[in-house]
Amino acid sequence: MTIKAPELLYYVATPYTDYPEGKHQAFVLASKASAELIRRGMNIICPIAQTHPIAHYGKLPDEGFKTWEKLCLALMEKCDALAVIKMPGWETSKGVQAEIRYFTRKRLPVKYFPVGTTVPGWEKKDGVDKGNVDGKGNSADAAPKNGRASGERKKPKGHPREPEGAAPSDTE
């Protein structure tokens, strides 16, 4: 009997508190992006997908990243790698930047995933693909099929246990 080494567990980092289109839209996009990562064979933890409904229905106080910092740290400690979804605001998000620093300091892989990766299986309404991860209903043609911006070359994988085809954009 052969025991297969476990695959990486990715922590999904997305902006939330100051997302330009609001927290609910940030939750929707984080959920869609997480679904795409799962479809690609990745094991993920997405704190926004978990905590947004808890905050909403539990009527928790809104103190930004401070509200979730302790929980996020506990979740990050369990993860092997970070998946940053490059939604608008990811570069200035206090939470995303703290998560990147955490994984970088621990010398764990940090992967960047472009917004616009199509999530198959979502309904098309009025001829527009509503499954596009950018959440704006852009057509599936908006993102390159290889997940990289045009002219961007493929880089070597950053971790030996990374599933085949998991990262459309490698560590930057």
N, C-alpha and C positions, 0 to 999 in steps of 0.2 A: 504494500500500500504506500503510495506517494502522498506526502503532505505538501500542498502548495503553499508557498509563502503568501501571507496576506497582502493584498494590494494596499496602496496608500490610502489614507483617509484625509480628504481635503476639507479644509475650512473655507467656506465661500464668503469672501469679503465684498460687500457692496455698500454704496452710500445710502443713507436712510434719512437722518434728521433734517439735513438741509438739501435733500434732493429737489431740484428745480420744479418738478411736476408734482411734488407732494409725497408724503409718506406712503399713502396707499399705492400709488403708482410705483414707488420704489419696491414695495412688497411684491407687487405683481411681476415686475421685471426680475427681481431676485428669484422668485419662484419659477418663472419660465426658464431663466438661465440655469438654475439648478436642475430642472427637468432635462435640459439638453445635456448637461454634464453626466447625469445618470444614464441617459441614452447612449452616451459615449463609453459607458462601462466604468465610470468613476464612482467611488464611494465618497459621499459628501455629507457635511453638516452645514446647513445654512441657517445661521441664527436669526436672520431677518424673517425667514419663512416661519420660524417657530415663535418668535417674540412679538411680531406685529399683531397677530390675533389676540395674544395674551394681553398686550398693552391696551388694545382697543376694547375688548370685551371685559377685561378686568379693571378698566378705567384707572390704569396706573399713571402716576405723575409723569409728565414729559420733561425730563432733564437731559435730553440728548444722550450722548454716549455714556455719560456718567450713570444713567439708569441701568445700563447693560454691561458696563465694564467688568464687573466681578463675574457674571455668568459667561461673558465672552472669553475671559481669561481661562476659566475652568474648561471651556470647550476647546480652546486653542491648545491647551496642555495635552489633550487627548489626540490631537491631529498630527499627521506626518508632513503635511504640505499645505500651502495656501493657494487658493484659486481667486484671483482678483478679477471681478467683472468690471470692465472699463465703461461703466455707465457715466453719463454726465455728472461731474462733481467728484469722481473717485480720487482725483489728484489732490483735492483740497479737503476731503472728508477727514475729520479728526479720527473717527473710528477706523476707517480703512488704513490711514497712515500709521496708526498705532499697531494695527494687525500686521502690516508689512514690516514694521520695525521689530516686532516680536519674533516673527519667523526668520527674518534676516539675522537677528542676533543669535538665534539658536542654530543658524546655518542649515535651515530646512528649506526645501524647494519653494520658490514663489513663482507661480505661473500667471500670465496675464491673458485674459480671454476677451476678444473684441465684442462689443455690442453689435448686434445685427446677425448673429448666428441664427439661422432659421430653426425653429422648433417644429418638426413635422407633426401632423395630426391635429393641429388647431384649425378651427373652422375658418373658411374664407367667407367674408361678408362683403357684399357689394363689389365683388371681384378683387378685394384687397386681402392679402394674407395677414390675418390678425395674429398669427403665431410668430411673427418676427420678434426676436428678443428685445428690440429697441422699443417695443410697445406702441409704436406710432402707426402700425399697419403698413409699414413699408413693404414693398414686394420682396419676395425671396431672392430676387436678383441683386438686392442691395449689398449683400455680403459675398465675398469670394468663396467658392466652394471649399478651398483648402483652409479657410479660416484666417488667412494672413492677408495683410494689405498688399496691394499689387507692388511688386518689386522687393518684397520682404523675403529674405531667404530662410529656408528651414535650418534650424540650429539643432545640435545634438541634444538628446534627451538629458534631463537633469537628474534622474534618479533611476536606478536599475529596476525598481518594482513598478514603475509607471506603466499603466496599461497601454497597449498599442493604440495609437490614434487619439490619445486622451487630450493632448494639448494642442489646440489650433495655433497657439502662439507660445513659444517657449520663454524661459526666464529672460527678462530684460534687464 
